[in-house]
Each structure stands twice: as C-alpha cells, then as structure tokens.
C-alpha cells in the first residue's frame, strides 16, 4: 500500500524520471545515450536495493520509482517511524523493518531483512543510515556507509542494486518551516526527480572492502542521477527563455 500510495502521490509534487546503466552486452554509444525510463529493467526478486539518503522525501521518491519497476520493497527504516500514528500501523502491516541503532536489538533488523530476501522480497536499505547536515536544497554525494549493507549481502549472497536519486531535496530540505513550505509549493513548482539504477553487483566477503565497493557504486548512481537533473534543469531554462534569435528569423 505504501508503494502504491507513493506512486499515486508523487506526480502531484514533482516529475519522476528513471534511468539505468545499459545492460553489459550493450556497447553501441548511441544505445547507451538513448537510455530512458522505457529501458529500465525490473529489479530482480531477492535483491538488496542500496540507495543514497538526502532528504525526508527520499522514501516516497524511491518507493514510487520501484513501484513503477514492479518492485514492492521491504524498507529498513529508523524505529522512530513506528511510533507515528497510522504510519506505524502501515509499516507493521506491510512487514517493513525497524532499525534500532545503538541498542541490543540492532542486529534484529538484519535478521529480518535476511528472512525477507530468502522469501524473494526486495529489500531497500540506506547505507548512510542518516541524513546530511546540509540545510539548503543543494545535492551532496553519499556520506560514509555503515557496515550493515555489507554484512547483509555477505550473509545472504543477495545481489546489490545501487540506486542514486537526485532532486528530492527540492521537496524537503532544511528546517521544519522550510520543509513544510517546500511541500506546500511543490505542486506548483513540480521539480524534476531523478532515479538512476546501477548495474547489480556481488559484494566481496571482506566487510570493509564490500562497504567501500557499495559506497562507490551508489555514488556513481547518484552522480548519474545528478547529471540527468542538471540536464533537465538546463532544458527547462531554455524552454522558459523561449526561442532564440536564430529561430525567430523570417
């Protein structure tokens, strides 16, 4: 239900575009340049989707994107969300996983995620485990990853799909008042929201190496999403500026 709700609500607040790395056998530069939402594959069951975390709007953007790809993920999220009325009930009902960092029960979330993967579910995890401190709407590359992603991949042998997203900070960023203002004006602004999926990878057994490799892959996916966001902004500015001198000559 949460994935479907995100997919229904997001178009009101922004314009979502999904891209992906070309398949390994695609070598033609023209084919690579033509990657669009129409060529994005479905995320395979039993995969771990590792996403960058930039704003409180991230889960809505990522869930909407994965819903479009036919995936209904189990999300690992901070346990505080389970205390929110209605939302907490939905999270429990749909089998999402509370992460209780800094407690004796912290490891339980990885055990629950492993069970979900074994059942063929897609698991969404934010490797950074928190939000950046930046208060404006600018983008930042992913921060350092915690080790949970690497340990989950090693324990289950599940492939990791790097997911980078850019643009959600234009929906919510900064302090409470600014975030509320961003949400209130988003239906008028309808900012571009970009999600890019990298090539799935198998992480090595060494936790430090696996964490570094996952961080590098998610950073590359984020950079691709940011490039699409920049090109979208440039196209929007050209459209707003109207026809140039050459196009209006008789």
N, C-alpha and C positions, 0 to 999 in steps of 0.2 A: 504493500500500500504506500509506503513512504517513497519508493522509487517512482511509482506511477504518479503520486502527488507532485513530486519534484518535476517530473516531465511535463505535467499539465501547467504548473505554476511558472516555471522558468521563462517560457516565451513572453509572459506578461512583463517581466523585468529586464530581459535582455535577449540578444540574438546569439544562439549557440551554434558553433561550427566545430566539427570533429574531423581530425586528420590522423594519419598514421604513417609510420615508416613503411616504405614499399616492401613487398614480400622479397625474401632473399634472392629468388630467381629473377626478379625484375632488375635489369641492368640498363635499359634504354633511358637516357636522360630525359627524354620527352615524357616517358611514362612516369618517372619519378616526379617531374614538375607538375604532372596532372593529378597528383594525389588529392582527393577530395573526400567529403563525407560519404560519397557513394561507394568508395573502395575500401572503407574501413571494415576489417573483419570482426566477426563476433568473438568476444572473449571466451576462451575455452573453459568448460566446467572444470572445477578443481584448481583454478588459477588464483594466485595472490596478485591483486592489483595494488601497486605501491604508488601513492600519489603525493605530490608536494602540497603543503598546507600554508595558505596565505591569508585567509580570512574566514569569518564565521559563515560566509555564504558558500564555502567550498563544497560541503556535502551535498547541497542542493544541485550545484553545477555538475559535480561528478556523478551523482545518482541519476540525474537526467540524461547525461551522456551514456552511461552504462545501460540505462533502460532502453535508449534508442538502439543500442547494440544487442539487445536481447538478454542482458545480464541483470540479475536481481541479487546484488551482493549482500553478504553479511558484513556489517561495518564494525570495526573495533573503534570505540569512542570513549571519551572520558566518562567515568562513572557518574559525575555530577548531572549529566543529562537525564539519567534515570529518575532523578528527583523532581523533574519538571512535570507538572500535571499534564495529562493527555499524551504528551510526547513520550514520557517514561513508559506509559502503558503500551503504546505502539511499539516502542523499542523492544520491550519484553515479549510482546505477542509475536513479533516477526523474527525473533531469535538473534537480534543484534547483541554484540558482546561488550560488556562494560569493562573498562580497563581501570584498575585500582592501583595506580602508581604509588610507590612508596609504602605499600602495605604488605602484610604477609600473604595476601591473596593475589598479588600482582601476577604470578605465574599462571593463575587460573585462566586468564584471558587467552593465553597461547594454547592451552589445552583445549579450550572450547573452539578456538579457531581451527586447530588440527582436526577436531571432530567434524566441523563444517566442511573442511576440504575433503575429508575422507568420504563424506556424503555427496560429493560432487558440487558443492556450493562454491561460488566465487567469494573470496574474502577481500575486503578493502581495508587497507592499513595505511596510516600516515606515519612514515618513517621518522619524521622530525619529532613527533609527539607533542607539538605545541605550535603556537602562532608566533610570527616575527614581531618584534617590538616597534617596527616602523609604523608611524601613525598616518602618513599621507597615503594616497591611492597608488603610489608607485610600486613596481614589481621588485621582488628580491629573489635571487636564486635560493634553492632549498638550503636550509641550515643543516647542521650535523645530524646524522641519523642515530637513533638508538639501536641497540643490538637485537631487539625483538623480531624484526623482519628477517634478519639473517638466521636467527635460531629457529623460527617457524619454518622457513624454507628448508633448512637442513633436516629438521625433524620429520617433515612430511614429503620431501622431494618434489614439492609443487613448483611449477614454473612461476616466475615473477614477471608481471607485465608492468613496465614503467609507464606511469601516466603523468603528464605535465599539464597544468592548466594555468591560464593567464586571463585576467580581466575581472575576476570575482571581487578584487579589492575596489572596483568601481561601484560595486553594490554595497559592500560594507567594509569600512576600514576606519581607524581612528577611535575616538572616544564614543561613548554611548549616544550623545546628541548627533554626532556626525554620522554614525551608523544608521540611526533612525531617519535622518534626513536623506541619506543615500538611498535607502529602501523606498522612501516616500516619493522621490523624484525619478527613480529608475524607470517606471512605466512610461515616462515622458522621454527620458534620455535613451533608453533601451541600449545600453552599452554592449559592445561585442564581447562575447565569452568564448574562449578557445580552449579546446581539449585536444591533446596530441598523445597517441599511444605509441610507445616504442616497441621494438622487437622483443618478444618474450625471451627471457634468459634463465639459465640454470645457475644458481649461485654455488660457489665452492664451499667446502666443508668448514674452512677456517672462518671464524666469526668476523674477525677484523677485516679480512680480505673481502668477504661477502658483503659486509656493510659498506665498504668503500665502493665496491663494484655497483651495488644497488643505488647508492647515492649518485654515482657518476651517470648511471642510466636515467634516473629520474631527472637529474639536472639537464641532461641532453634533451629529454622530452619537454621539460619546461622551456628550454631555450627555443625549441621548435614552435611551441605554442606562442611564445612571446614574439617570435618573428612574424607569425601569422597575425597576431594582434597589431603589430606595428604596421604591417602592410594594409590591414583593414582600416586602421586609422588614417593612413595616407590616402587611401581610396575615398574614404568618407570626406576628407578635407577637399579633395579635388572635386567631388560631386557638389559639395556646398559652395565652392568657389564659382561654379558654373563653367560654361565653355570658355576656352582660352581664345586669344586673338586670332590664331590660325583658323579655328573652327567657325568663326563668325564672319570671315571674309566672304564677299559675294563670289 
